[in-house]
Amino acid sequence: MNVIETERLLLRGFKEEDIPTLHSVFSDAETMEFYPAPFRYDQTKSWVKRNQIRYKEDGFGLWAVCLKESGELNR
């Protein structure tokens, strides 16, 4: 998957290293209000894996938005 760069941001595919940060969002009940339930850690991991498969098989997918300076996934 390609990476898009702006002055401050990187847009890239999700990586396994993103799982802990994503899980802090996906496990929050308020954030996940319109899902059946907040995600367990294994569900977050599966979500990342599914997106990685989409990149390979379909050539596109969701983007991770990261701060360019630190590489940190933006929440």
mmCIF file of the N, C-alpha and C atoms, coordinates in Angstrom:
data_MODEL
# 
_entry.id   MODEL 
# 
loop_
_atom_site.group_PDB 
_atom_site.id 
_atom_site.type_symbol 
_atom_site.label_atom_id 
_atom_site.label_alt_id 
_atom_site.label_comp_id 
_atom_site.label_asym_id 
_atom_site.label_entity_id 
_atom_site.label_seq_id 
_atom_site.pdbx_PDB_ins_code 
_atom_site.Cartn_x 
_atom_site.Cartn_y 
_atom_site.Cartn_z 
_atom_site.occupancy 
_atom_site.B_iso_or_equiv 
_atom_site.pdbx_formal_charge 
_atom_site.auth_seq_id 
_atom_site.auth_comp_id 
_atom_site.auth_asym_id 
_atom_site.auth_atom_id 
_atom_site.pdbx_PDB_model_num 
ATOM 1   N N  . MET A 1 1  ? 0.850   -1.181  0.000  1.00 0.00 ? 1  MET A N  1 
ATOM 2   C CA . MET A 1 1  ? 0.000   0.000   0.000  1.00 0.00 ? 1  MET A CA 1 
ATOM 3   C C  . MET A 1 1  ? 0.892   1.239   0.000  1.00 0.00 ? 1  MET A C  1 
ATOM 4   N N  . ASN A 1 2  ? 0.486   2.225   -0.731 1.00 0.00 ? 2  ASN A N  1 
ATOM 5   C CA . ASN A 1 2  ? 1.221   3.480   -0.797 1.00 0.00 ? 2  ASN A CA 1 
ATOM 6   C C  . ASN A 1 2  ? 1.127   4.246   0.510  1.00 0.00 ? 2  ASN A C  1 
ATOM 7   N N  . VAL A 1 3  ? 2.042   5.188   0.668  1.00 0.00 ? 3  VAL A N  1 
ATOM 8   C CA . VAL A 1 3  ? 2.022   6.106   1.807  1.00 0.00 ? 3  VAL A CA 1 
ATOM 9   C C  . VAL A 1 3  ? 1.816   7.502   1.245  1.00 0.00 ? 3  VAL A C  1 
ATOM 10  N N  . ILE A 1 4  ? 0.905   8.241   1.845  1.00 0.00 ? 4  ILE A N  1 
ATOM 11  C CA . ILE A 1 4  ? 0.671   9.631   1.458  1.00 0.00 ? 4  ILE A CA 1 
ATOM 12  C C  . ILE A 1 4  ? 1.258   10.506  2.551  1.00 0.00 ? 4  ILE A C  1 
ATOM 13  N N  . GLU A 1 5  ? 2.030   11.498  2.145  1.00 0.00 ? 5  GLU A N  1 
ATOM 14  C CA . GLU A 1 5  ? 2.661   12.404  3.104  1.00 0.00 ? 5  GLU A CA 1 
ATOM 15  C C  . GLU A 1 5  ? 2.154   13.822  2.916  1.00 0.00 ? 5  GLU A C  1 
ATOM 16  N N  . THR A 1 6  ? 1.896   14.486  4.036  1.00 0.00 ? 6  THR A N  1 
ATOM 17  C CA . THR A 1 6  ? 1.647   15.920  4.037  1.00 0.00 ? 6  THR A CA 1 
ATOM 18  C C  . THR A 1 6  ? 2.755   16.542  4.878  1.00 0.00 ? 6  THR A C  1 
ATOM 19  N N  . GLU A 1 7  ? 2.677   17.814  5.099  1.00 0.00 ? 7  GLU A N  1 
ATOM 20  C CA . GLU A 1 7  ? 3.689   18.483  5.913  1.00 0.00 ? 7  GLU A CA 1 
ATOM 21  C C  . GLU A 1 7  ? 3.762   17.890  7.321  1.00 0.00 ? 7  GLU A C  1 
ATOM 22  N N  . ARG A 1 8  ? 2.607   17.526  7.888  1.00 0.00 ? 8  ARG A N  1 
ATOM 23  C CA . ARG A 1 8  ? 2.566   17.033  9.272  1.00 0.00 ? 8  ARG A CA 1 
ATOM 24  C C  . ARG A 1 8  ? 2.202   15.562  9.427  1.00 0.00 ? 8  ARG A C  1 
ATOM 25  N N  . LEU A 1 9  ? 1.603   14.969  8.396  1.00 0.00 ? 9  LEU A N  1 
ATOM 26  C CA . LEU A 1 9  ? 1.006   13.644  8.567  1.00 0.00 ? 9  LEU A CA 1 
ATOM 27  C C  . LEU A 1 9  ? 1.516   12.620  7.564  1.00 0.00 ? 9  LEU A C  1 
ATOM 28  N N  . LEU A 1 10 ? 1.421   11.354  7.967  1.00 0.00 ? 10 LEU A N  1 
ATOM 29  C CA . LEU A 1 10 ? 1.613   10.211  7.081  1.00 0.00 ? 10 LEU A CA 1 
ATOM 30  C C  . LEU A 1 10 ? 0.314   9.423   7.078  1.00 0.00 ? 10 LEU A C  1 
ATOM 31  N N  . LEU A 1 11 ? -0.167  9.072   5.920  1.00 0.00 ? 11 LEU A N  1 
ATOM 32  C CA . LEU A 1 11 ? -1.315  8.177   5.800  1.00 0.00 ? 11 LEU A CA 1 
ATOM 33  C C  . LEU A 1 11 ? -0.775  6.880   5.231  1.00 0.00 ? 11 LEU A C  1 
ATOM 34  N N  . ARG A 1 12 ? -0.993  5.781   5.969  1.00 0.00 ? 12 ARG A N  1 
ATOM 35  C CA . ARG A 1 12 ? -0.411  4.496   5.585  1.00 0.00 ? 12 ARG A CA 1 
ATOM 36  C C  . ARG A 1 12 ? -1.351  3.374   6.004  1.00 0.00 ? 12 ARG A C  1 
ATOM 37  N N  . GLY A 1 13 ? -1.017  2.184   5.598  1.00 0.00 ? 13 GLY A N  1 
ATOM 38  C CA . GLY A 1 13 ? -1.775  1.019   6.028  1.00 0.00 ? 13 GLY A CA 1 
ATOM 39  C C  . GLY A 1 13 ? -1.530  0.733   7.502  1.00 0.00 ? 13 GLY A C  1 
ATOM 40  N N  . PHE A 1 14 ? -2.453  0.000   8.113  1.00 0.00 ? 14 PHE A N  1 
ATOM 41  C CA . PHE A 1 14 ? -2.296  -0.369  9.521  1.00 0.00 ? 14 PHE A CA 1 
ATOM 42  C C  . PHE A 1 14 ? -1.241  -1.458  9.669  1.00 0.00 ? 14 PHE A C  1 
ATOM 43  N N  . LYS A 1 15 ? -0.513  -1.394  10.787 1.00 0.00 ? 15 LYS A N  1 
ATOM 44  C CA . LYS A 1 15 ? 0.535   -2.362  11.111 1.00 0.00 ? 15 LYS A CA 1 
ATOM 45  C C  . LYS A 1 15 ? 0.212   -3.021  12.447 1.00 0.00 ? 15 LYS A C  1 
ATOM 46  N N  . GLU A 1 16 ? 0.861   -4.158  12.696 1.00 0.00 ? 16 GLU A N  1 
ATOM 47  C CA . GLU A 1 16 ? 0.658   -4.838  13.978 1.00 0.00 ? 16 GLU A CA 1 
ATOM 48  C C  . GLU A 1 16 ? 1.017   -3.938  15.154 1.00 0.00 ? 16 GLU A C  1 
ATOM 49  N N  . GLU A 1 17 ? 1.988   -3.076  14.984 1.00 0.00 ? 17 GLU A N  1 
ATOM 50  C CA . GLU A 1 17 ? 2.394   -2.164  16.064 1.00 0.00 ? 17 GLU A CA 1 
ATOM 51  C C  . GLU A 1 17 ? 1.281   -1.189  16.445 1.00 0.00 ? 17 GLU A C  1 
ATOM 52  N N  . ASP A 1 18 ? 0.299   -1.028  15.575 1.00 0.00 ? 18 ASP A N  1 
ATOM 53  C CA . ASP A 1 18 ? -0.821  -0.116  15.835 1.00 0.00 ? 18 ASP A CA 1 
ATOM 54  C C  . ASP A 1 18 ? -1.879  -0.723  16.753 1.00 0.00 ? 18 ASP A C  1 
ATOM 55  N N  . ILE A 1 19 ? -1.828  -2.025  16.963 1.00 0.00 ? 19 ILE A N  1 
ATOM 56  C CA . ILE A 1 19 ? -2.894  -2.707  17.703 1.00 0.00 ? 19 ILE A CA 1 
ATOM 57  C C  . ILE A 1 19 ? -3.118  -2.123  19.095 1.00 0.00 ? 19 ILE A C  1 
ATOM 58  N N  . PRO A 1 20 ? -2.095  -1.908  19.930 1.00 0.00 ? 20 PRO A N  1 
ATOM 59  C CA . PRO A 1 20 ? -2.368  -1.357  21.268 1.00 0.00 ? 20 PRO A CA 1 
ATOM 60  C C  . PRO A 1 20 ? -3.064  0.011   21.231 1.00 0.00 ? 20 PRO A C  1 
ATOM 61  N N  . THR A 1 21 ? -2.627  0.890   20.339 1.00 0.00 ? 21 THR A N  1 
ATOM 62  C CA . THR A 1 21 ? -3.255  2.210   20.243 1.00 0.00 ? 21 THR A CA 1 
ATOM 63  C C  . THR A 1 21 ? -4.688  2.089   19.734 1.00 0.00 ? 21 THR A C  1 
ATOM 64  N N  . LEU A 1 22 ? -4.891  1.293   18.701 1.00 0.00 ? 22 LEU A N  1 
ATOM 65  C CA . LEU A 1 22 ? -6.247  1.090   18.184 1.00 0.00 ? 22 LEU A CA 1 
ATOM 66  C C  . LEU A 1 22 ? -7.149  0.476   19.245 1.00 0.00 ? 22 LEU A C  1 
ATOM 67  N N  . HIS A 1 23 ? -6.593  -0.448  20.014 1.00 0.00 ? 23 HIS A N  1 
ATOM 68  C CA . HIS A 1 23 ? -7.411  -1.099  21.034 1.00 0.00 ? 23 HIS A CA 1 
ATOM 69  C C  . HIS A 1 23 ? -7.868  -0.107  22.102 1.00 0.00 ? 23 HIS A C  1 
ATOM 70  N N  . SER A 1 24 ? -7.055  0.886   22.395 1.00 0.00 ? 24 SER A N  1 
ATOM 71  C CA . SER A 1 24 ? -7.480  1.896   23.375 1.00 0.00 ? 24 SER A CA 1 
ATOM 72  C C  . SER A 1 24 ? -8.710  2.654   22.879 1.00 0.00 ? 24 SER A C  1 
ATOM 73  N N  . VAL A 1 25 ? -8.873  2.732   21.579 1.00 0.00 ? 25 VAL A N  1 
ATOM 74  C CA . VAL A 1 25 ? -10.053 3.372   20.984 1.00 0.00 ? 25 VAL A CA 1 
ATOM 75  C C  . VAL A 1 25 ? -11.198 2.362   20.866 1.00 0.00 ? 25 VAL A C  1 
ATOM 76  N N  . PHE A 1 26 ? -10.904 1.206   20.284 1.00 0.00 ? 26 PHE A N  1 
ATOM 77  C CA . PHE A 1 26 ? -11.942 0.205   20.015 1.00 0.00 ? 26 PHE A CA 1 
ATOM 78  C C  . PHE A 1 26 ? -12.517 -0.430  21.277 1.00 0.00 ? 26 PHE A C  1 
ATOM 79  N N  . SER A 1 27 ? -11.810 -0.350  22.381 1.00 0.00 ? 27 SER A N  1 
ATOM 80  C CA . SER A 1 27 ? -12.314 -0.944  23.628 1.00 0.00 ? 27 SER A CA 1 
ATOM 81  C C  . SER A 1 27 ? -13.112 0.056   24.460 1.00 0.00 ? 27 SER A C  1 
ATOM 82  N N  . ASP A 1 28 ? -13.196 1.292   23.986 1.00 0.00 ? 28 ASP A N  1 
ATOM 83  C CA . ASP A 1 28 ? -13.922 2.340   24.708 1.00 0.00 ? 28 ASP A CA 1 
ATOM 84  C C  . ASP A 1 28 ? -15.417 2.261   24.377 1.00 0.00 ? 28 ASP A C  1 
ATOM 85  N N  . ALA A 1 29 ? -16.234 2.075   25.410 1.00 0.00 ? 29 ALA A N  1 
ATOM 86  C CA . ALA A 1 29 ? -17.680 1.889   25.210 1.00 0.00 ? 29 ALA A CA 1 
ATOM 87  C C  . ALA A 1 29 ? -18.332 3.083   24.516 1.00 0.00 ? 29 ALA A C  1 
ATOM 88  N N  . GLU A 1 30 ? -17.939 4.289   24.874 1.00 0.00 ? 30 GLU A N  1 
ATOM 89  C CA . GLU A 1 30 ? -18.549 5.477   24.265 1.00 0.00 ? 30 GLU A CA 1 
ATOM 90  C C  . GLU A 1 30 ? -18.194 5.576   22.780 1.00 0.00 ? 30 GLU A C  1 
ATOM 91  N N  . THR A 1 31 ? -16.945 5.322   22.454 1.00 0.00 ? 31 THR A N  1 
ATOM 92  C CA . THR A 1 31 ? -16.507 5.366   21.060 1.00 0.00 ? 31 THR A CA 1 
ATOM 93  C C  . THR A 1 31 ? -17.227 4.320   20.219 1.00 0.00 ? 31 THR A C  1 
ATOM 94  N N  . MET A 1 32 ? -17.450 3.161   20.802 1.00 0.00 ? 32 MET A N  1 
ATOM 95  C CA . MET A 1 32 ? -18.042 2.035   20.082 1.00 0.00 ? 32 MET A CA 1 
ATOM 96  C C  . MET A 1 32 ? -19.557 1.946   20.291 1.00 0.00 ? 32 MET A C  1 
ATOM 97  N N  . GLU A 1 33 ? -20.161 3.060   20.625 1.00 0.00 ? 33 GLU A N  1 
ATOM 98  C CA . GLU A 1 33 ? -21.589 3.120   20.940 1.00 0.00 ? 33 GLU A CA 1 
ATOM 99  C C  . GLU A 1 33 ? -22.471 2.456   19.874 1.00 0.00 ? 33 GLU A C  1 
ATOM 100 N N  . PHE A 1 34 ? -22.122 2.596   18.610 1.00 0.00 ? 34 PHE A N  1 
ATOM 101 C CA . PHE A 1 34 ? -22.970 2.083   17.537 1.00 0.00 ? 34 PHE A CA 1 
ATOM 102 C C  . PHE A 1 34 ? -22.517 0.718   17.019 1.00 0.00 ? 34 PHE A C  1 
ATOM 103 N N  . TYR A 1 35 ? -21.605 0.089   17.727 1.00 0.00 ? 35 TYR A N  1 
ATOM 104 C CA . TYR A 1 35 ? -21.228 -1.302  17.477 1.00 0.00 ? 35 TYR A CA 1 
ATOM 105 C C  . TYR A 1 35 ? -21.937 -2.157  18.520 1.00 0.00 ? 35 TYR A C  1 
ATOM 106 N N  . PRO A 1 36 ? -22.055 -3.443  18.281 1.00 0.00 ? 36 PRO A N  1 
ATOM 107 C CA . PRO A 1 36 ? -22.724 -4.288  19.276 1.00 0.00 ? 36 PRO A CA 1 
ATOM 108 C C  . PRO A 1 36 ? -22.064 -4.231  20.656 1.00 0.00 ? 36 PRO A C  1 
ATOM 109 N N  . ALA A 1 37 ? -20.732 -4.096  20.679 1.00 0.00 ? 37 ALA A N  1 
ATOM 110 C CA . ALA A 1 37 ? -20.002 -4.033  21.952 1.00 0.00 ? 37 ALA A CA 1 
ATOM 111 C C  . ALA A 1 37 ? -18.594 -3.532  21.664 1.00 0.00 ? 37 ALA A C  1 
ATOM 112 N N  . PRO A 1 38 ? -17.922 -2.978  22.676 1.00 0.00 ? 38 PRO A N  1 
ATOM 113 C CA . PRO A 1 38 ? -16.514 -2.625  22.500 1.00 0.00 ? 38 PRO A CA 1 
ATOM 114 C C  . PRO A 1 38 ? -15.708 -3.878  22.121 1.00 0.00 ? 38 PRO A C  1 
ATOM 115 N N  . PHE A 1 39 ? -14.596 -3.669  21.447 1.00 0.00 ? 39 PHE A N  1 
ATOM 116 C CA . PHE A 1 39 ? -13.769 -4.794  21.003 1.00 0.00 ? 39 PHE A CA 1 
ATOM 117 C C  . PHE A 1 39 ? -12.912 -5.327  22.139 1.00 0.00 ? 39 PHE A C  1 
ATOM 118 N N  . ARG A 1 40 ? -12.766 -6.653  22.152 1.00 0.00 ? 40 ARG A N  1 
ATOM 119 C CA . ARG A 1 40 ? -11.739 -7.288  22.974 1.00 0.00 ? 40 ARG A CA 1 
ATOM 120 C C  . ARG A 1 40 ? -10.419 -7.144  22.207 1.00 0.00 ? 40 ARG A C  1 
ATOM 121 N N  . TYR A 1 41 ? -9.304  -7.401  22.883 1.00 0.00 ? 41 TYR A N  1 
ATOM 122 C CA . TYR A 1 41 ? -8.002  -7.251  22.234 1.00 0.00 ? 41 TYR A CA 1 
ATOM 123 C C  . TYR A 1 41 ? -7.908  -8.136  20.986 1.00 0.00 ? 41 TYR A C  1 
ATOM 124 N N  . ASP A 1 42 ? -8.376  -9.373  21.082 1.00 0.00 ? 42 ASP A N  1 
ATOM 125 C CA . ASP A 1 42 ? -8.292  -10.282 19.935 1.00 0.00 ? 42 ASP A CA 1 
ATOM 126 C C  . ASP A 1 42 ? -9.133  -9.784  18.757 1.00 0.00 ? 42 ASP A C  1 
ATOM 127 N N  . GLN A 1 43 ? -10.219 -9.079  19.024 1.00 0.00 ? 43 GLN A N  1 
ATOM 128 C CA . GLN A 1 43 ? -11.042 -8.515  17.947 1.00 0.00 ? 43 GLN A CA 1 
ATOM 129 C C  . GLN A 1 43 ? -10.320 -7.354  17.265 1.00 0.00 ? 43 GLN A C  1 
ATOM 130 N N  . THR A 1 44 ? -9.619  -6.546  18.046 1.00 0.00 ? 44 THR A N  1 
ATOM 131 C CA . THR A 1 44 ? -8.835  -5.452  17.466 1.00 0.00 ? 44 THR A CA 1 
ATOM 132 C C  . THR A 1 44 ? -7.733  -6.022  16.580 1.00 0.00 ? 44 THR A C  1 
ATOM 133 N N  . LYS A 1 45 ? -7.070  -7.049  17.069 1.00 0.00 ? 45 LYS A N  1 
ATOM 134 C CA . LYS A 1 45 ? -6.009  -7.692  16.294 1.00 0.00 ? 45 LYS A CA 1 
ATOM 135 C C  . LYS A 1 45 ? -6.567  -8.261  14.988 1.00 0.00 ? 45 LYS A C  1 
ATOM 136 N N  . SER A 1 46 ? -7.712  -8.885  15.053 1.00 0.00 ? 46 SER A N  1 
ATOM 137 C CA . SER A 1 46 ? -8.367  -9.439  13.869 1.00 0.00 ? 46 SER A CA 1 
ATOM 138 C C  . SER A 1 46 ? -8.758  -8.335  12.889 1.00 0.00 ? 46 SER A C  1 
ATOM 139 N N  . TRP A 1 47 ? -9.225  -7.199  13.399 1.00 0.00 ? 47 TRP A N  1 
ATOM 140 C CA . TRP A 1 47 ? -9.597  -6.059  12.561 1.00 0.00 ? 47 TRP A CA 1 
ATOM 141 C C  . TRP A 1 47 ? -8.392  -5.576  11.752 1.00 0.00 ? 47 TRP A C  1 
ATOM 142 N N  . VAL A 1 48 ? -7.231  -5.471  12.417 1.00 0.00 ? 48 VAL A N  1 
ATOM 143 C CA . VAL A 1 48 ? -6.011  -5.047  11.724 1.00 0.00 ? 48 VAL A CA 1 
ATOM 144 C C  . VAL A 1 48 ? -5.634  -6.077  10.663 1.00 0.00 ? 48 VAL A C  1 
ATOM 145 N N  . LYS A 1 49 ? -5.681  -7.347  11.007 1.00 0.00 ? 49 LYS A N  1 
ATOM 146 C CA . LYS A 1 49 ? -5.343  -8.406  10.047 1.00 0.00 ? 49 LYS A CA 1 
ATOM 147 C C  . LYS A 1 49 ? -6.262  -8.359  8.823  1.00 0.00 ? 49 LYS A C  1 
ATOM 148 N N  . ARG A 1 50 ? -7.563  -8.166  9.046  1.00 0.00 ? 50 ARG A N  1 
ATOM 149 C CA . ARG A 1 50 ? -8.509  -8.082  7.923  1.00 0.00 ? 50 ARG A CA 1 
ATOM 150 C C  . ARG A 1 50 ? -8.163  -6.910  7.008  1.00 0.00 ? 50 ARG A C  1 
ATOM 151 N N  . ASN A 1 51 ? -7.776  -5.787  7.592  1.00 0.00 ? 51 ASN A N  1 
ATOM 152 C CA . ASN A 1 51 ? -7.401  -4.630  6.774  1.00 0.00 ? 51 ASN A CA 1 
ATOM 153 C C  . ASN A 1 51 ? -6.127  -4.906  5.993  1.00 0.00 ? 51 ASN A C  1 
ATOM 154 N N  . GLN A 1 52 ? -5.167  -5.591  6.585  1.00 0.00 ? 52 GLN A N  1 
ATOM 155 C CA . GLN A 1 52 ? -3.939  -5.937  5.879  1.00 0.00 ? 52 GLN A CA 1 
ATOM 156 C C  . GLN A 1 52 ? -4.239  -6.855  4.691  1.00 0.00 ? 52 GLN A C  1 
ATOM 157 N N  . ILE A 1 53 ? -5.171  -7.778  4.870  1.00 0.00 ? 53 ILE A N  1 
ATOM 158 C CA . ILE A 1 53 ? -5.574  -8.671  3.771  1.00 0.00 ? 53 ILE A CA 1 
ATOM 159 C C  . ILE A 1 53 ? -6.243  -7.869  2.658  1.00 0.00 ? 53 ILE A C  1 
ATOM 160 N N  . ARG A 1 54 ? -7.082  -6.912  3.019  1.00 0.00 ? 54 ARG A N  1 
ATOM 161 C CA . ARG A 1 54 ? -7.737  -6.069  2.001  1.00 0.00 ? 54 ARG A CA 1 
ATOM 162 C C  . ARG A 1 54 ? -6.707  -5.317  1.159  1.00 0.00 ? 54 ARG A C  1 
ATOM 163 N N  . TYR A 1 55 ? -5.662  -4.789  1.819  1.00 0.00 ? 55 TYR A N  1 
ATOM 164 C CA . TYR A 1 55 ? -4.622  -4.077  1.070  1.00 0.00 ? 55 TYR A CA 1 
ATOM 165 C C  . TYR A 1 55 ? -4.025  -5.007  0.014  1.00 0.00 ? 55 TYR A C  1 
ATOM 166 N N  . LYS A 1 56 ? -3.685  -6.232  0.424  1.00 0.00 ? 56 LYS A N  1 
ATOM 167 C CA . LYS A 1 56 ? -3.027  -7.173  -0.489 1.00 0.00 ? 56 LYS A CA 1 
ATOM 168 C C  . LYS A 1 56 ? -3.969  -7.667  -1.584 1.00 0.00 ? 56 LYS A C  1 
ATOM 169 N N  . GLU A 1 57 ? -5.178  -8.047  -1.209 1.00 0.00 ? 57 GLU A N  1 
ATOM 170 C CA . GLU A 1 57 ? -6.093  -8.664  -2.174 1.00 0.00 ? 57 GLU A CA 1 
ATOM 171 C C  . GLU A 1 57 ? -6.844  -7.661  -3.038 1.00 0.00 ? 57 GLU A C  1 
ATOM 172 N N  . ASP A 1 58 ? -7.224  -6.527  -2.458 1.00 0.00 ? 58 ASP A N  1 
ATOM 173 C CA . ASP A 1 58 ? -8.046  -5.554  -3.180 1.00 0.00 ? 58 ASP A CA 1 
ATOM 174 C C  . ASP A 1 58 ? -7.264  -4.329  -3.652 1.00 0.00 ? 58 ASP A C  1 
ATOM 175 N N  . GLY A 1 59 ? -6.072  -4.126  -3.092 1.00 0.00 ? 59 GLY A N  1 
ATOM 176 C CA . GLY A 1 59 ? -5.263  -2.977  -3.483 1.00 0.00 ? 59 GLY A CA 1 
ATOM 177 C C  . GLY A 1 59 ? -5.660  -1.677  -2.814 1.00 0.00 ? 59 GLY A C  1 
ATOM 178 N N  . PHE A 1 60 ? -6.558  -1.750  -1.850 1.00 0.00 ? 60 PHE A N  1 
ATOM 179 C CA . PHE A 1 60 ? -6.958  -0.550  -1.113 1.00 0.00 ? 60 PHE A CA 1 
ATOM 180 C C  . PHE A 1 60 ? -7.488  -0.965  0.253  1.00 0.00 ? 60 PHE A C  1 
ATOM 181 N N  . GLY A 1 61 ? -7.691  0.031   1.106  1.00 0.00 ? 61 GLY A N  1 
ATOM 182 C CA . GLY A 1 61 ? -8.225  -0.229  2.446  1.00 0.00 ? 61 GLY A CA 1 
ATOM 183 C C  . GLY A 1 61 ? -8.255  1.053   3.250  1.00 0.00 ? 61 GLY A C  1 
ATOM 184 N N  . LEU A 1 62 ? -8.476  0.896   4.520  1.00 0.00 ? 62 LEU A N  1 
ATOM 185 C CA . LEU A 1 62 ? -8.512  2.052   5.415  1.00 0.00 ? 62 LEU A CA 1 
ATOM 186 C C  . LEU A 1 62 ? -7.094  2.542   5.683  1.00 0.00 ? 62 LEU A C  1 
ATOM 187 N N  . TRP A 1 63 ? -6.976  3.816   6.007  1.00 0.00 ? 63 TRP A N  1 
ATOM 188 C CA . TRP A 1 63 ? -5.679  4.438   6.233  1.00 0.00 ? 63 TRP A CA 1 
ATOM 189 C C  . TRP A 1 63 ? -5.456  4.722   7.718  1.00 0.00 ? 63 TRP A C  1 
ATOM 190 N N  . ALA A 1 64 ? -4.244  4.510   8.153  1.00 0.00 ? 64 ALA A N  1 
ATOM 191 C CA . ALA A 1 64 ? -3.817  4.946   9.481  1.00 0.00 ? 64 ALA A CA 1 
ATOM 192 C C  . ALA A 1 64 ? -3.273  6.362   9.314  1.00 0.00 ? 64 ALA A C  1 
ATOM 193 N N  . VAL A 1 65 ? -3.679  7.276   10.175 1.00 0.00 ? 65 VAL A N  1 
ATOM 194 C CA . VAL A 1 65 ? -3.199  8.658   10.130 1.00 0.00 ? 65 VAL A CA 1 
ATOM 195 C C  . VAL A 1 65 ? -2.185  8.818   11.257 1.00 0.00 ? 65 VAL A C  1 
ATOM 196 N N  . CYS A 1 66 ? -0.941  9.120   10.884 1.00 0.00 ? 66 CYS A N  1 
ATOM 197 C CA . CYS A 1 66 ? 0.154   9.200   11.853 1.00 0.00 ? 66 CYS A CA 1 
ATOM 198 C C  . CYS A 1 66 ? 0.791   10.579  11.820 1.00 0.00 ? 66 CYS A C  1 
ATOM 199 N N  . LEU A 1 67 ? 1.272   10.995  12.970 1.00 0.00 ? 67 LEU A N  1 
ATOM 200 C CA . LEU A 1 67 ? 2.046   12.226  13.023 1.00 0.00 ? 67 LEU A CA 1 
ATOM 201 C C  . LEU A 1 67 ? 3.404   11.957  12.388 1.00 0.00 ? 67 LEU A C  1 
ATOM 202 N N  . LYS A 1 68 ? 3.770   12.740  11.407 1.00 0.00 ? 68 LYS A N  1 
ATOM 203 C CA . LYS A 1 68 ? 5.003   12.519  10.662 1.00 0.00 ? 68 LYS A CA 1 
ATOM 204 C C  . LYS A 1 68 ? 6.230   12.622  11.563 1.00 0.00 ? 68 LYS A C  1 
ATOM 205 N N  . GLU A 1 69 ? 6.227   13.592  12.446 1.00 0.00 ? 69 GLU A N  1 
ATOM 206 C CA . GLU A 1 69 ? 7.383   13.851  13.302 1.00 0.00 ? 69 GLU A CA 1 
ATOM 207 C C  . GLU A 1 69 ? 7.720   12.656  14.193 1.00 0.00 ? 69 GLU A C  1 
ATOM 208 N N  . SER A 1 70 ? 6.701   12.023  14.759 1.00 0.00 ? 70 SER A N  1 
ATOM 209 C CA . SER A 1 70 ? 6.936   10.934  15.713 1.00 0.00 ? 70 SER A CA 1 
ATOM 210 C C  . SER A 1 70 ? 6.590   9.555   15.151 1.00 0.00 ? 70 SER A C  1 
ATOM 211 N N  . GLY A 1 71 ? 5.830   9.510   14.068 1.00 0.00 ? 71 GLY A N  1 
ATOM 212 C CA . GLY A 1 71 ? 5.348   8.241   13.545 1.00 0.00 ? 71 GLY A CA 1 
ATOM 213 C C  . GLY A 1 71 ? 4.195   7.667   14.348 1.00 0.00 ? 71 GLY A C  1 
ATOM 214 N N  . GLU A 1 72 ? 3.751   8.412   15.367 1.00 0.00 ? 72 GLU A N  1 
ATOM 215 C CA . GLU A 1 72 ? 2.693   7.953   16.268 1.00 0.00 ? 72 GLU A CA 1 
ATOM 216 C C  . GLU A 1 72 ? 1.343   7.937   15.565 1.00 0.00 ? 72 GLU A C  1 
ATOM 217 N N  . LEU A 1 73 ? 0.621   6.844   15.779 1.00 0.00 ? 73 LEU A N  1 
ATOM 218 C CA . LEU A 1 73 ? -0.737  6.733   15.250 1.00 0.00 ? 73 LEU A CA 1 
ATOM 219 C C  . LEU A 1 73 ? -1.606  7.760   15.944 1.00 0.00 ? 73 LEU A C  1 
ATOM 220 N N  . ASN A 1 74 ? -2.315  8.564   15.166 1.00 0.00 ? 74 ASN A N  1 
ATOM 221 C CA . ASN A 1 74 ? -3.150  9.635   15.713 1.00 0.00 ? 74 ASN A CA 1 
ATOM 222 C C  . ASN A 1 74 ? -4.493  9.065   16.138 1.00 0.00 ? 74 ASN A C  1 
ATOM 223 N N  . ARG A 1 75 ? -4.936  9.377   17.361 1.00 0.00 ? 75 ARG A N  1 
ATOM 224 C CA . ARG A 1 75 ? -6.224  8.863   17.835 1.00 0.00 ? 75 ARG A CA 1 
ATOM 225 C C  . ARG A 1 75 ? -7.299  9.895   17.699 1.00 0.00 ? 75 ARG A C  1 
# 
